[in-house]
Amino acid sequence: MQIIFQDVEHLYNRNTPFEKRALYNVNLNIPSGTFLAVIGHTGSGKSTLIQHINGLLKPTNGKISIGDTIINANQKQNLKSLRKKVGIVFQYPEHQLFEETVEKDICFGPMNFGVIENDAKKRAREVLQLVGLPESVLGKSPFDLSGGQMRRVAIAGVLAMEPEALILDEPTAGLDPKGRKEIMDMFKNMHVKSKLTTILVTHSMEDAAYYADYIVVMHKGTVYMDGSPLEIFEQPEKLTKVGLDVPESVQFMRTLSDQINKPFPTVFTLDAVTDEIVKLFKKGDQKE
């Protein structure tokens, strides 16, 4: 699902003494199948941006195209069908659980959009496999599960809607490094398998660099930078100006480069860093 922002502006509390401009001059073209990361400090406009993609917020000016749906400023529209196509996983999605069993919770969304009960139950079993949970949890209360399992159930409920685009708003908040990697690997696998358009809002430079195809840097309500992970993180000075860092792997290689006065390629994973250091030692051995 392709998503296009054209001259989008959003004002909170418009025409009141509390009016605040949250977005302005936002122009983005997100091709179908892209894994996009949106980064920026708190207050940069990240959350406001993504809430426009399924109509939770509407632009004050400009327009947004989401697949075949166009959202124009100040135009009343029925966006129920759009919200079926665009799923959002908020921070701490487990707080959205409310049904008495896991199965009922996962089935709630599809049935609310007219899917018959048997088909909804079939979807529940299928998405449980996607999020790495056994079918044995279907009859359990979601509140009897571990925190990590509850999060996976909540994510399964979003996936059961069979969205074409998936928005992830800090989906790993509160997880330890192992749990964060497991969840992000799961999203990446689903992105590839289901050919989703995936939009990740994150404070983690590592996740943005490793998982995304494209990155948008938001600052004070507008797009400050955009490009591939390589294009973004090869400009650390620009990121520093808006209070952002580069991934630890990039910073390490830059520090090493300064220490030994040798350029290195920009790399984003521990394995890639290791490979570069091994190459360095091998060259040293050959000179000896």
N, C-alpha and C positions, 0 to 999 in steps of 0.2 A: 504493500500500500504506500503510494507516494504521498508525501506531506509537504505542502508549500505555504510559507508565510510571506505575505506581500505587504510591506509597509505597515506592519502591525504595531498598534499602540494600545496600552491598557491603563486606564485610570481607575484607582480605587476611590470610592466615595465621591464620584464625579459631581460637580456643581454644589459642593458643600465646603465648609471651612476646613474639612479634613481631607480634601482632595490630595491624592498622591499619585505621581506617575511611576508605575511599576515597570512598564515596557515602552520602548519607543523605537521607531525605525528598524524593526526586526524583519529582515529578509533572509529566508532560508529555503533551500530546496533539498529535501531529504528523499533520495530515490528509494523505491521499493526494495526491501531486502537489506537495507543498511543497518549496521549496528552503530548507533550514534551515542557518544558520551557527551553530556552537558556538565561543564564544571564552572566553578566560580564561588566567590565567598557568599555567606549568608546575606541576603538582601540584594543579590545581583540580578534576580529575576528568573532564576532557574525554575522554581516551583510554579510561578505565575505562567511561565512559558508552557510548561507541559500540561497545565490545567486547561489550556485553550484547545488541546488536541482532541479531547472528547467532549468539548462543550461545557465543562464545569464552569469555565469563564468564557466570555465572549469579548472580542476586540472592541475597543472604543472607536478605533479607526483602523482601516485596512481590511484585509480578508485572509482567510485560511482555507486551503483546499486539502481535504483529507480523503484520498481516493476520489470517489464521485461526489462527495459532499462538499459544498462550499458554505462557509460561515462568514457572513458579512456583518459589519458593525450595525448595531441598532435594528437588526432584522429578526423578527420572531420566527423560530423554527422548531419543529419537532425533531429532536436529536436522539430519540430512543434507539433507532437503528444504528446510528453512529456509535453509541456507547456499547453496543454489542460487538462492533468490529474493533474497538480500541479498548484494551484492558489495561487497568492501572493497578500496580502493586505499590501501595504506599509504605512509608516507614512503619515498622512494627505491624505488618498486615494481620498478625494473629489477634490483634485487638478487634478485628472486624468479625471474628467468629461469634456465632450466637445460637446455632441450632443444637438440638440435643444429641445428634450423632454426626459423625464425620460425613457419612453419605448424604444426609439431609442438607448439611451445610454446602457441600460441593454441588448438589443438585439444585439448590435454591435459585442461582442465577439463570441457568438454562431454562428451568421451568417458568421463571418469571417472564421469559421471552417467548414462551409458547411451546417449548420442547416437551413432548409427552414424558411421563414419569419413567417408563421403561428405557427410553432412549437416554434420558438424563442419567439414569443409574449406570447405563453402559459407558457413558462418557466419564462418570466418576471413577469407574474401574480403570479406564484407559489413562486418565491424567494422573492417577495415583502412581502408576508405573513411571510416568515421566518425571515425577518429583521424588522418586525413590522410596516410596512407602508401600508396605504390603497390603493386600486386600483385607487382611485380618483387622485393620483399624477401622473399616467402614462402619461397623456396628458400635464402635466405642464413642464415648463423649470426647469431643476435641479437647475438653478441659482436663481430661485424664492423661493427655499426652505430654511429652517433654516440650520445652519451649521451641526447640528446633523442629520437632514434628508438627507442632501447631502452625509454625510459619509455613511449612511445606503444604499443609492442608489448605491454608488460606490462599496460597499461590495456586494450588490445584483448582480452587473455586473460580479463580480468574481464568485459568486455562480452559476450564470446562465450557466457557462461553465461545471457544474456538475463535479468538480474536485474530485479526490480520496484522494488527500492530500491538505491541506490548510496551507499556511505559513503566519503568522501574525507578521509583523515587527513593533513593537510599535503601535498597532492599536488604542490605547486609548490616544495617544499624544494630549495634549491640551484640554482634556475633564475634567470637574469637577468630583468629586468623584461619584456623582449620575450617570452621563453619563457614566463614566468608568465602573461602576458595571453593568449597563444595557447592554452595548456592550459586556462585558466579559461573562455575563450570557447567552447572545444570542449565542456567539460562543460556549460555553460549551454545550448548548442545541443542536445546529447543529451538533457538534462533536458526541454526543451520538446518535442522531436521524439518521444521515447519515453514521455513522460508519467510520468517516474520520480519517486519520492520521493528527494530528494538531500539528504544530510547532510554538510556541509563543516566539518571542524575546522581552524581557521586562527588564526595569530597576526596576520594582516593585516587591520587594520580596514577598509582600502580594499576588499579582496575581499568581506568580510562585508557592507559597506554596498552595494556595487554589484551583487553577484550574488544575494544572498539575499532571500527574501520575508519571512523571520522570523529572529530572532536569539535565542539563549539564551546568557546570560552565566553561566559556572560560577565558583564561588568556594568554596574549602575543602570541596569535595565535595557542594555542593548548588546549586540554581538561585538565583542572586542577582538576576537581572533577566531578563525575556523580553518580546519585543514586536517590532514592525516596526522596520526600520532607522531610520526617522524617530523613533519613540518612544525607541529606545535612545540614539541619538546626540544627541538634544536634552536629554539629562541627563548632560553631561560631568562634573559634580561627583561623581555616583555612580560613574562609571567610574574617576575619578581615585582615589577612596577604595580601590579594589582594584588600583591600579597599572596601569590600562589607559588608553589614549589614544583620542581620536576620530580619524577620518580626516583627512588633511592638508587636504583641501578644506574640511571643516567648521571646522577650527582657523583656517584662513586667513580665512574669512568672518566668524568671530567676532572675530578680531583687527581686521579692517577695520571691523566694526560698532562696536567700542569706540573706534577711532581717529576716526571721523567721526560717532559718535553717531547711527547710523542702523541700524534692524533689517534683517536679511536672512533669507530663508528658508534652511532647512538643505538643502544640496545636496551630492552625492557624487561628481560627475565634474568633470574639467577643463573640459569644454564648458559645463556648467551654471554653473561659476564665471565663465567668460568671458562668458556671457550676462548674468549679473547685473551685471558690471562695465560691459559695453556699455550696459545700461539706465541705469546710474548716470550715465555720461558724457552719454548722450542727454538725460537730464533736466537736467543741468547746462547743456548747450548751449541747451536751450529756455528756461531762465530768463534767459540772457544775451540 
